[in-house]
């Protein structure tokens, strides 16, 4: 899974670099194709990062609930109950079709 994420991140960065090249900018068909791909990867990566954050926050809240020490205990207490729903929504948005 981590390898796949790294591959996607590398492709995202590669597409970003291609979009700034004059040869690609002058070719509207290629530029449009890469722009669409860039948008898809950007949304996917953003949602993936949000899912990771939500999972970390949920784990932190669980530790706080069990009275274990947690460095972000204050953050864990805010917005309780929304993490699971948000994570499920982001999971469904992040699927590659």
Secondary structure, 3 states (H helix, E strand, C coil): CHHHHHHHHHHHHHHHHHHCCHHHHHCHHHHHHHHHHHHHHHHHHHHHHHHHHHHHHHHHHHHHHCCCCCCCHHHHHCCCCHHHHHHHHHHHHCCCC
